[in-house]
Amino acid sequence: MDSTMKIAVIGAGTMGSGIAQVAAQAGHDVILFDTRREAVDKALAGLHRTLDRLVEKGKLTADAANAIHQRIRPASDLKELAGSGLVIEAIIEDLGIKKKLFAELENVLGPGAVLATNTSSLSVTAIAAACARPERVIGMHFFNPAPLLPLVEVVPGLATDAGLAPRMYALMQAWSKTPVICKDTPGFIVNRVARPFYGEAIRIYEEGIADMPTIDAAMKSAGFKMGPFELMDLIGNDINFTVTKTVWEAFFFDPRYKPSFTQQRQVESGRLGRKSGRGYYMYDANGAILPPTSQTSAGSLAEDPAVQRRAAAGSLSGDPAEVKVIVDRILAMLINEAADALFWKVASAQDIDLAMTKGVNYPAGLLAWADQQGAGHWLEKLESLQAEYGEDRYRPSPLLRRAARESRPLTSY
Ligand SMILES: NC(=O)c1ccc[n+]([C@@H]2O[C@H](COP(=O)([O-])OP(=O)(O)OC[C@H]3O[C@@H](n4cnc5c(N)ncnc54)[C@H](O)[C@@H]3O)[C@@H](O)[C@H]2O)c1
């Protein structure tokens, strides 16, 4: 697969427009299709603005920007995709609609074309089952914003040809991305391993151990760029809640992934986060956390003026012991999740760590982080949580137990 291969991107929303930009920047001719023509027009206008900014910043010459723009062609009929070597689908997250599209694509594309889905939470195998030739279907999960975040999870389905994942891996490297290969399991790597960052933070808040700004500040003091509540507000509580719920259901209701009422109520009340001006925190028009106003009514903790003031100042109320309790608990759960993904062979240790640093900007890979203190240290923390709460949620991964018993680094498995 070289840069002369024509790429088609289906769905010109947040992800599709970013993926089209990435492919065009890598030198491919790109066809961008959406059932809504206005979505394609909006994506192309957005791309123009992005490229102009890159030229202004001196990161791109005007000629290069122009060439990238010229390489992306809008399409208003699926038939125009004929001749594409690779199609990347980034439409609405709905299994029925995706399956229908994949079945239609087979009638349009040549026999050698590869069909990729950018699904975050659906089974690649289930999407591929709509095709007469499921061996050429694969997951290629980019992260938002696609032009900026390097990670791409390459996900072969059950029927995917064995040679396809290495081919897509090499292509993503040629696009200057950081690919990882993972099994077709719920949440792939990142959306599975990251769950406790949100879920355990909410539990700590719900139990009244600490308020939201304290939890956020604690996690930032451990090196994370954003705290869990700030990040959920940025992602959108509706999206984050849906991912949590989908992963929980897909794992046959494993209590480890159980969603929370706190987040469900946020969604029900329309407090979706930055995009709605209010989530766990309140925001100004520029997306900055607002200090409390005199109109603020008391009610929930996040509405407490004192809490909002601390959130706006980004300050930490807790003493070092409180910070340690928060960080240790969330980190122990994250490490357990990473160890469990490795135990179930979702991906290699190296790819699990790469995914969390390159897809969600974690300060270090979780397995390498765990190895600094040793598996026994984290096993002890999980066992004490499990003893305290008596919940399966805190059950240690068999790999954490094995690594502790064998005194081996997790990264060596
Ligand atoms: N937004 C993210 O952070 C993110 C990250 C990784 C993966 N994803 C996945 O990427 C996919 C797209 O997500 P998004 O956030 O870009 O959505 P979006 O709503 O921004 O865009 C989806 C686009 O698909 C178009 N569309 C819907 N049905 C179509 C069809 N049958 N044929 C052609 N076009 C159709 C819509 O008109 C819309 O423009 C989803 O599968 C999502 O799970 C999203």
The ligand as a Gaussian input file, in Angstrom:
#p B3LYP/6-31G(d) Opt

LIG

0 1
 N      -15.851000      11.501000      18.515000
 C      -14.890000      10.768000      19.058000
 O      -14.225000      11.168000      20.011000
 C      -14.585000       9.404000      18.473000
 C      -13.314000       8.845000      18.692000
 C      -12.994000       7.629000      18.108000
 C      -13.956000       6.958000      17.348000
 N      -15.200000       7.509000      17.177000
 C      -16.155000       6.761000      16.334000
 O      -16.131000       7.366000      15.042000
 C      -17.429000       7.284000      14.442000
 C      -17.919000       8.667000      14.088000
 O      -17.958000       9.467000      15.230000
 P      -18.001000      11.073000      15.152000
 O      -17.794000      11.568000      16.526000
 O      -17.111000      11.551000      14.046000
 O      -19.540000      11.292000      14.732000
 P      -20.203000      12.597000      14.086000
 O      -21.622000      12.585000      14.535000
 O      -19.382000      13.811000      14.334000
 O      -20.167000      12.304000      12.517000
 C      -20.835000      11.232000      11.912000
 C      -21.140000      11.603000      10.462000
 O      -21.619000      10.435000       9.789000
 C      -22.649000      10.818000       8.899000
 N      -23.463000       9.639000       8.616000
 C      -24.377000       9.038000       9.411000
 N      -24.864000       7.944000       8.796000
 C      -24.251000       7.848000       7.587000
 C      -24.303000       6.919000       6.505000
 N      -25.105000       5.853000       6.571000
 N      -23.516000       7.127000       5.436000
 C      -22.685000       8.189000       5.383000
 N      -22.596000       9.118000       6.363000
 C      -23.352000       8.934000       7.467000
 C      -23.383000      11.929000       9.625000
 O      -24.096000      12.735000       8.730000
 C      -22.233000      12.664000      10.312000
 O      -21.736000      13.721000       9.518000
 C      -18.301000       6.525000      15.448000
 O      -18.286000       5.167000      15.125000
 C      -17.599000       6.786000      16.768000
 O      -17.849000       5.776000      17.726000
 C      -15.524000       8.720000      17.703000

